[in-house]
Amino acid sequence: QVQLVESGGGWVQAGGSLKLSCAASGSRFSMNVMGWYRQTPGKQRELVASISIGGSTNYAESVKGRFTITRDNTRNTVYLQMNSLKPEDTALYYCRVFPPEYWGRGTQVTVSS
């Protein structure tokens, strides 16, 4: 059973930075695709960024140029460096890996204006 443990969320003022980490344990193999999603109350969960095992990345338009996703395949860990944070980035951020699909429990990011 794969478990995803997220860390790095918190509170920050607008313009600040945070770095999220997600470590996948319980698998002998590197995860194919690892990514970050976010959700706010009343809205659907949306993709923030994803990265393949080969390093190909995909970003939501709203975070391009501000967020950077990276991964360490030896540790089955994915990171999300978030710079120039805005109040609209406030959300619960989830880690996802697939295939097969697993989700973390989420880490809260709050950006104050």
Secondary structure, 3 states (H helix, E strand, C coil): CCEEEEECCEEEECCCCEEEEEEEECCCCCCCEEEEEEECCCCCCEEEEEEECCCCEEECHHHCCCEEEEEECCCCEEEEEECCCCHHHCEEEEEEEECCCEECCCEEEEEEC
